[in-house]
Amino acid sequence: MPDLDSRHYRIVQGLDAAAALVDDRGVVAAAAEERFTGEKATGEFPLEAISFCLERGGITMSEVDRIAFGFDYRPTEVHEVSDHTRRRFREVYSADVRIALLNAHWPGLDWGEIFVPVPHHHAHAASSYYLSGFEEALVLVADGMGETESMTVFRAAGDDLSVLRQVPALHSLGTLYGVVTLYLGFDFAMDEYKVMGLAPYGDRTRYARELERLVRLGERGRYTVPLLGENRGWLENETQAGALRALTELFGAPRSPGAPVEQRHMDVAAAAQAVLERTLLHVVRHFTEETGLRKLCLAGGVALNCAANGLLARSGLVERMFVQPASGDDGTALGAALYARAQNGLAHRSRMGMPYWGPAFSNEQILKAVESTPGCSARGASPVEVVNETARHISEGRVVAWFQGAMEFGPRALGNRSILADPRDAGMRDHLNAVVKQREDFRPFAPVVRHEDVHRLFDVVAGAEEQYAHMLFVAQVKEEFREKLPAVTHVDGTARVQVVRREDNERLWELIRVFGELSGVPVLLNTSFNLRGQPVIRDPDTALRTFLRSELDHLVMGDYLVARHAH
């Protein structure tokens, strides 16, 4: 499809390529391909991620029992509509394409015996339910689309996932939110979190009458998305041109990328967030009443909307929630593997801890990287010295890049590939957005707090602190701490809280404790260690290059404190 706007080429499936390895021990390894190639959200065949998983597992490809893939496209009359659709199935959707790629890199294996296509929403559901620790649950998957559906509601019990309802792609909440993202000048399937961050600045009531054009609620938890019906013909379906035209009629001219953000844009973002939250509540209310299930698992790209997750957690509709931290399509690599095991009577049944399933590097590897990188040097220190010096730097207003242990799986930096700063400094958010991260000034930052301190500072659901371990729920900052935590308190008084237990990440836990002793506030600002347009850092070499070209004040890697040389 030549001559489209460059942003339209992201309206596709198959981005966020990743690989995961699962065995009797649980999740052995998982990583997104973007961390190896440097191309954010890449959809390329995840050769590097697969190779890492095999190396971490200490096996070769010939020792793998199943290769599970999180899509299961079958030829139907839909794929016979035109030469274009026939070619797309043959070259993109067919399982033969995946098998050919596997055979090109690992020739000679009988892929027909071990290759398992898994329906996309089943892969999403498995990634959440089988890691939740719940014996039974309601599972809601919502995204742009799977093979033909955009939402699936499951009843999960024991090892089984049973479909209760599926919503076709024509009524996709994920696509609706993505089209609004495009309208607001951001990138589809990339920048939806920017719309979520912009929404609290808007007036939810300004466009209340227009919301019926976006989503209409029906009986028994049903809904339709009239906006997506505005597309006429295959090209408009591919580019969402009709939906964008309808948004222009409703709200005025779309924002151009890089143009100033006006109050009107904030109000549109608020409307999109409001309609998403209202629809999710509508669906969950019906199915909790119908099934009696009070535990909820979420997955799919919509599950990365932590504002909606927080609302569901506070709604009283459910007792416990679990959101798998890699809820986007990277997580379907993990879910497909878990689903394939469950189908063979080997379902994973325990709750996951922290997703530190990526590459890790020894102090020797870190030192070797420093010694081979001009412009910097490293000083070794004991673990206690590393924590104490880092806490002191942060308490004195410096920004520290923090590289420890194994890389996280999923889009959130959860304390091993982080940038850490002082949340008490009202100017820190603007400094990080403008100078360090080089991103939009309305974007919020997350607080990380110890399990022992969370209820004193934030209104998290009592008894459900583990829900907040993966930075996927917003909670209210308690009134008396909002002025003390301005850099992590959003305009609406909320924060995307991460709760850390000592047993999950002792070094980060200790750092927060020592910072609390120095500052009086046991909270750190935590954001991902990367710069604009760059995936989260994977390895020491990339960490050093990023540090040297950034405005970061300090870099801590393992037991080494890294400094730049003066020019």
C-alpha positions in Angstrom: 0.0 0.0 0.0 2.3 2.8 -1.2 2.0 6.5 -0.5 0.3 6.3 2.9 1.1 8.5 5.8 4.0 6.9 7.7 1.9 6.5 10.8 -0.6 4.4 8.9 2.0 1.6 8.5 1.7 0.9 12.2 -2.0 -0.1 11.8 -1.0 -3.7 11.5 -0.7 -6.9 13.5 2.6 -8.7 14.4 4.5 -6.0 16.2 6.2 -6.4 19.6 7.9 -9.7 18.6 9.2 -11.7 21.6 10.1 -15.2 22.8 9.7 -17.1 26.0 10.8 -20.4 27.3 8.7 -22.3 29.8 9.3 -25.7 31.4 8.5 -27.6 34.6 10.3 -24.9 36.7 8.0 -22.2 35.3 9.1 -19.3 33.2 12.8 -19.8 32.4 13.4 -16.8 30.1 11.4 -14.2 28.2 12.4 -11.1 26.2 11.2 -8.8 23.4 13.2 -8.7 20.2 13.4 -4.9 20.3 15.8 -5.1 23.2 18.3 -6.9 21.0 17.9 -5.0 17.7 17.3 -1.5 19.1 14.1 -1.1 16.9 11.3 -0.2 19.2 8.3 -2.5 19.0 9.8 -4.5 16.1 7.8 -7.1 14.4 10.8 -8.9 12.9 11.2 -12.7 13.5 12.5 -12.8 17.1 15.8 -14.7 16.3 17.8 -13.0 19.0 15.1 -13.4 21.7 14.8 -17.1 20.8 18.5 -17.6 20.9 18.7 -15.9 24.3 15.9 -18.1 25.7 17.6 -21.3 24.5 20.9 -20.2 26.0 19.3 -19.3 29.3 17.6 -22.7 29.3 20.8 -24.5 28.5 19.2 -26.3 25.6 19.3 -26.4 21.8 16.3 -26.1 19.5 16.3 -29.8 18.9 15.5 -30.3 22.6 12.4 -28.1 22.6 9.1 -30.1 22.8 6.7 -27.5 21.4 7.1 -24.2 19.5 3.9 -22.3 20.3 2.9 -19.2 18.3 0.2 -16.7 19.5 -1.9 -16.6 16.3 -3.8 -19.3 14.6 -5.1 -18.0 11.2 -6.9 -20.6 9.2 -7.9 -20.1 5.5 -11.5 -18.9 5.2 -13.6 -17.2 2.5 -12.5 -13.8 4.0 -9.0 -14.5 2.7 -10.4 -15.3 -0.8 -12.0 -11.9 -1.4 -9.2 -10.6 -3.7 -5.7 -11.2 -4.9 -4.6 -8.9 -2.1 -6.2 -10.9 0.7 -5.1 -14.2 -0.8 -1.5 -13.0 -1.0 -1.7 -11.6 2.5 -2.8 -14.9 3.9 -0.1 -16.8 2.0 2.8 -14.4 2.8 1.8 -13.1 6.3 -0.9 -15.1 8.1 -0.2 -18.7 7.2 1.6 -20.9 9.7 3.8 -22.0 6.8 5.5 -18.6 7.0 6.5 -19.2 10.6 7.7 -22.7 9.9 9.8 -21.4 6.9 11.5 -18.9 9.2 12.2 -21.5 11.8 13.6 -23.9 9.2 15.8 -21.1 7.8 17.6 -20.7 11.1 17.3 -24.3 12.5 17.1 -26.5 9.4 16.4 -30.2 9.5 13.8 -30.4 12.3 10.3 -31.8 11.9 8.4 -28.7 12.6 5.1 -30.3 11.8 5.4 -32.4 14.9 6.2 -29.6 17.3 4.7 -26.3 15.9 1.5 -25.3 17.7 -0.5 -22.2 16.5 -2.5 -20.9 19.4 -5.6 -18.6 19.0 -4.4 -15.1 19.8 -6.9 -14.4 22.6 -6.3 -17.8 24.2 -2.6 -16.9 24.2 -3.3 -13.6 25.9 -5.7 -15.3 28.4 -3.2 -18.0 29.2 -0.4 -15.5 29.9 -2.5 -14.0 32.6 -4.6 -16.8 34.2 -1.8 -19.4 34.4 0.5 -16.9 36.2 -2.2 -15.5 38.5 -2.3 -18.2 41.1 -6.1 -18.2 41.0 -8.0 -21.5 41.1 -10.8 -19.9 39.1 -11.3 -16.5 37.5 -13.0 -14.4 35.0 -10.5 -13.6 32.2 -11.0 -10.6 30.0 -8.9 -10.1 26.9 -9.2 -6.8 25.0 -6.9 -5.5 22.2 -7.0 -4.3 18.7 -7.9 -7.7 17.3 -6.9 -11.3 17.3 -7.7 -13.4 14.3 -11.3 -12.0 14.0 -12.2 -10.8 17.5 -11.3 -7.8 19.6 -12.5 -8.9 23.1 -12.9 -12.4 24.5 -14.3 -13.2 28.0 -13.4 -16.5 29.5 -14.3 -18.5 32.5 -11.1 -20.1 33.8 -11.3 -23.0 36.2 -8.5 -25.4 37.1 -6.5 -25.9 33.9 -9.3 -24.9 31.5 -10.3 -21.7 29.6 -13.9 -21.6 28.4 -15.1 -18.8 26.1 -18.2 -17.0 27.4 -18.3 -14.3 24.7 -16.4 -12.9 21.8 -16.7 -9.4 20.3 -15.8 -9.0 16.7 -13.0 -6.8 15.5 -15.5 -4.3 14.0 -16.3 -3.3 17.6 -12.7 -3.1 19.0 -12.1 -1.0 22.1 -8.3 -1.3 21.3 -8.7 0.0 17.8 -11.0 2.8 18.9 -8.4 4.0 21.4 -5.8 3.6 18.8 -7.7 5.7 16.3 -8.1 8.5 18.9 -4.3 8.2 19.4 -3.8 8.8 15.7 -6.3 11.7 15.7 -4.3 13.3 18.6 -1.1 13.2 16.5 0.5 10.2 18.1 1.4 6.7 16.8 -1.1 3.9 16.6 -0.2 0.7 18.6 2.6 2.7 20.3 1.5 5.9 22.0 -1.9 5.0 23.6 -0.3 5.5 27.0 0.3 9.1 26.0 -3.5 9.5 25.5 -4.0 7.9 28.9 -1.5 10.4 30.5 -3.1 13.3 28.7 -6.7 12.4 29.7 -6.6 13.7 33.3 -5.9 17.2 32.0 -9.2 17.1 30.0 -12.8 17.8 30.8 -14.7 14.5 30.6 -18.1 16.2 30.3 -17.3 18.5 27.3 -18.0 15.8 24.7 -20.5 13.8 26.7 -23.1 13.9 23.9 -20.6 12.7 21.3 -19.6 9.6 23.3 -22.6 7.7 21.8 -20.9 8.0 18.4 -17.9 6.2 19.9 -19.4 3.4 21.9 -23.0 2.3 22.6 -23.8 0.1 25.6 -26.3 -2.7 25.3 -27.9 -5.3 27.4 -26.1 -8.2 29.1 -22.7 -6.5 28.9 -22.8 -6.0 25.2 -21.6 -2.9 23.3 -21.0 -1.7 19.8 -18.4 0.8 18.4 -20.2 2.8 15.8 -17.1 4.9 15.0 -15.4 2.0 13.3 -18.4 1.4 11.1 -17.6 4.7 9.4 -14.8 3.0 7.4 -15.9 2.3 3.8 -14.0 -0.3 1.7 -10.8 -2.2 2.4 -8.4 0.7 2.2 -10.3 2.7 4.8 -10.5 -0.4 7.0 -6.7 -0.7 6.7 -6.0 3.0 7.4 -9.0 3.9 9.6 -9.6 6.8 7.3 -13.4 6.7 7.8 -13.1 6.7 11.6 -10.6 9.5 11.5 -13.0 11.5 9.3 -15.8 10.9 11.8 -13.6 12.1 14.6 -12.8 15.2 12.7 -16.6 15.9 12.2 -17.1 15.4 16.0 -14.1 17.2 17.4 -12.5 19.4 14.7 -9.3 19.1 12.8 -6.9 16.4 14.1 -3.7 17.4 15.8 -0.6 17.2 13.6 2.4 15.3 15.1 4.5 17.7 17.1 2.0 20.5 17.2 1.0 22.1 20.5 -1.4 20.2 22.6 -4.6 22.3 23.1 -7.3 22.0 25.7 -9.6 20.5 23.0 -7.1 17.7 22.6 -7.0 17.0 26.3 -10.8 16.9 26.3 -10.8 14.4 23.5 -8.3 12.2 25.4 -10.5 12.5 28.5 -13.6 11.4 26.4 -11.7 8.4 25.0 -10.6 7.3 28.5 -14.0 7.8 29.9 -15.7 5.7 27.3 -13.1 2.9 27.6 -13.5 2.8 31.4 -17.3 2.9 31.2 -17.4 0.0 28.7 -15.0 -2.2 30.7 -17.1 -1.6 33.8 -20.2 -2.5 31.9 -18.7 -5.8 30.7 -17.1 -6.8 34.0 -20.3 -5.9 35.9 -22.4 -8.2 33.8 -20.0 -11.2 33.8 -19.2 -11.0 37.5 -23.0 -11.1 38.2 -23.6 -13.9 35.7 -20.8 -16.1 36.8 -20.4 -15.2 40.4 -16.6 -15.0 39.8 -14.9 -12.2 41.8 -11.4 -12.7 40.7 -10.4 -11.1 37.4 -7.5 -11.6 35.1 -6.8 -9.0 32.3 -4.6 -9.3 29.2 -4.3 -7.7 25.8 -3.1 -4.2 24.9 -6.1 -2.6 26.7 -4.9 -4.2 29.9 -1.9 -1.8 29.8 -4.3 1.1 30.6 -3.4 1.3 34.3 -6.1 4.1 34.9 -8.8 1.7 33.8 -7.2 -1.1 35.8 -7.2 1.1 38.9 -10.9 1.9 38.4 -11.8 -1.8 38.1 -9.8 -2.5 41.3 -11.7 0.1 43.2 -15.1 -0.6 41.7 -16.1 -3.3 44.2 -17.0 -5.6 41.3 -14.0 -7.9 41.9 -12.1 -9.0 45.0 -8.8 -9.6 43.4 -7.2 -8.8 40.0 -4.2 -9.9 38.1 -2.7 -8.2 35.1 0.3 -10.0 33.4 3.0 -7.3 33.0 3.6 -8.0 29.4 0.0 -7.7 28.4 0.7 -6.5 24.9 1.5 -8.9 22.0 5.0 -9.6 23.4 3.2 -11.4 26.2 1.5 -13.8 23.7 4.8 -15.5 23.3 4.7 -16.4 27.0 1.0 -17.2 26.9 1.2 -19.4 23.8 3.9 -21.5 25.6 1.8 -21.7 28.8 -1.3 -22.6 26.8 0.5 -25.4 24.9 1.7 -26.9 28.2 -1.8 -26.7 29.6 -3.1 -28.6 26.6 -0.7 -31.3 27.4 -1.7 -31.6 31.0 1.2 -29.5 32.3 -0.6 -26.2 33.3 1.4 -23.8 35.4 -0.6 -23.1 38.5 1.4 -20.7 40.8 1.4 -17.0 40.9 4.3 -15.3 39.3 6.7 -13.0 41.1 8.7 -10.3 39.3 9.3 -10.8 35.6 13.1 -10.6 35.8 13.3 -13.1 32.9 15.7 -11.3 30.5 19.4 -11.1 30.1 21.6 -10.6 33.2 25.3 -9.6 33.3 28.0 -10.3 35.8 30.3 -7.7 37.4 33.1 -9.0 35.2 31.1 -8.4 32.1 30.1 -4.9 33.3 33.8 -4.0 34.0 34.9 -5.3 30.6 32.3 -3.2 28.9 33.4 -0.1 30.8 37.1 -0.7 30.0 36.3 -1.0 26.3 34.1 2.2 26.2 36.1 5.5 25.8 34.9 8.4 27.9 34.1 6.7 31.2 35.5 4.8 34.1 34.1 2.6 36.9 34.8 2.3 40.6 33.9 -0.9 42.3 32.0 -0.8 45.6 30.4 -3.1 48.1 26.6 -3.6 47.9 26.1 -1.4 51.0 28.3 1.4 49.4 26.4 1.1 46.1 23.1 1.6 47.9 24.3 4.4 50.3 26.0 6.4 47.6 23.1 6.1 45.1 20.6 7.2 47.8 22.8 10.2 48.6 23.0 11.2 45.0 19.3 11.0 44.5 18.5 12.9 47.8 20.8 15.7 46.5 18.7 16.0 43.3 20.8 14.0 40.9 19.3 11.6 38.3 20.7 8.0 38.4 20.5 5.3 35.8 20.2 2.0 37.6 21.3 -1.2 35.8 21.0 -4.3 38.0 20.3 -8.1 37.7 18.1 -9.5 34.9 16.1 -7.4 32.5 12.4 -7.1 33.0 9.9 -8.7 30.5 7.2 -6.3 29.4 7.2 -2.5 28.8 7.6 -1.4 32.4 11.0 -0.9 34.1 10.5 -2.6 37.5 13.7 -1.7 39.2 16.4 -3.4 37.2 16.6 -1.2 34.1 15.5 2.1 35.6 16.1 5.8 35.9 15.7 6.9 39.5 15.2 10.4 40.9 13.8 12.3 43.9 10.0 12.5 43.9 10.0 15.5 46.3 11.3 17.9 43.7 8.4 19.6 41.9 10.7 20.5 39.0 12.0 16.9 38.5 9.2 15.8 36.3 9.8 18.6 33.8 13.5 18.1 34.0 13.2 14.4 33.2 10.7 14.9 30.4 12.5 17.8 28.7 16.2 17.1 29.3 16.6 13.4 30.1 13.8 11.5 28.4 13.2 14.2 25.8 9.4 13.6 25.7 6.1 15.4 26.1 5.8 17.5 29.2 2.4 16.1 30.3 3.7 12.5 30.8 3.7 11.3 34.4 6.3 9.3 36.3 5.7 6.4 38.6 6.6 6.0 42.3 8.2 2.9 43.7 7.5 2.2 47.3 8.2 -0.6 49.8 5.4 -3.0 50.7 5.8 -1.9 54.3 5.1 1.8 53.5 2.5 1.7 50.7 -0.7 2.1 52.8 0.7 5.2 54.6 1.3 7.0 51.3 -1.2 5.6 48.8 -4.8 4.4 48.7 -4.2 0.9 47.3 -6.7 -1.8 47.8 -6.1 -3.3 51.2 -4.9 -6.9 51.1 -4.2 -6.7 47.4 -0.8 -5.1 47.5 0.7 -7.8 45.2 -1.6 -6.4 42.4 0.6 -3.3 42.4 4.0 -5.1 42.0 4.1 -4.5 38.2 3.2 -0.9 37.8 -0.1 -1.6 36.1 -2.6 0.1 38.5 -3.1 3.7 39.4 -4.0 4.7 43.0 -4.7 7.9 44.7 -1.8 9.6 46.5 -3.0 10.3 50.0 -3.9 14.0 50.4 -1.2 14.7 53.0 1.6 13.4 50.7 0.7 15.0 47.4 2.7 18.1 48.1 5.6 16.0 49.3 5.5 13.8 46.2 4.9 16.3 43.4 7.1 14.6 40.8 5.1 11.4 40.9 1.6 12.7 41.6 -0.4 13.3 38.4 -2.7 16.2 37.9 -5.7 14.2 39.1 -4.0 13.1 42.4 -3.2 9.6 41.2 0.1 7.7 40.7 1.0 4.5 38.9 2.3 2.8 42.0 4.9 0.0 42.1 5.1 -1.9 45.4 8.3 -3.7 46.1 8.8 -6.6 48.6 12.2 -7.2 50.0 12.2 -10.8 48.8 11.5 -9.7 45.2 14.2 -7.1 44.8 16.3 -6.6 47.9 18.8 -4.1 46.5 16.0 -1.8 45.3 14.1 -2.3 48.6 17.3 -1.2 50.5 17.8 1.8 48.3 14.3 3.0 49.0 14.8 2.4 52.7 18.1 4.4 52.8 16.6 7.2 50.7 13.7 7.4 53.1 16.1 7.8 56.0 17.8 10.6 54.2 14.7 12.4 52.9 11.9 11.5 55.2 9.9 10.1 52.2 10.5 6.4 51.4 9.6 6.7 47.7 11.6 6.9 44.6 10.6 8.2 41.1 11.1 5.2 38.8 11.0 5.4 35.0 12.5 3.2 32.3 16.2 3.4 31.4 16.0 4.6 27.8 15.8 7.8 25.8 13.2 9.0 23.3 12.5 6.4 20.6 14.8 3.8 22.2 13.8 0.4 23.7 14.6 -0.2 27.4 18.3 -0.9 27.8 19.3 -4.5 27.7 23.1 -4.8 28.1 26.1 -2.9 29.6 27.4 -1.6 26.2 24.1 0.0 25.3 23.8 1.4 28.9 27.2 3.1 28.6 26.6 4.6 25.2 23.2 5.9 26.3 24.7 7.3 29.5 27.4 9.1 27.6 25.0 10.8 25.2 22.4 11.7 27.8 22.0 14.3 30.6 21.9 11.6 33.3 24.1 12.5 36.2 25.2 9.0 37.3 25.2 5.4 36.1 25.2 2.4 38.5 25.7 -1.0 37.0 26.0 -4.0 39.3 28.6 -3.2 41.9 30.2 -0.4 39.8 29.7 3.3 40.0 30.3 4.7 36.5 31.6 8.2 35.8 32.2 10.2 32.7 35.6 11.6 32.0 35.9 15.3 31.6 36.4 16.5 28.0 
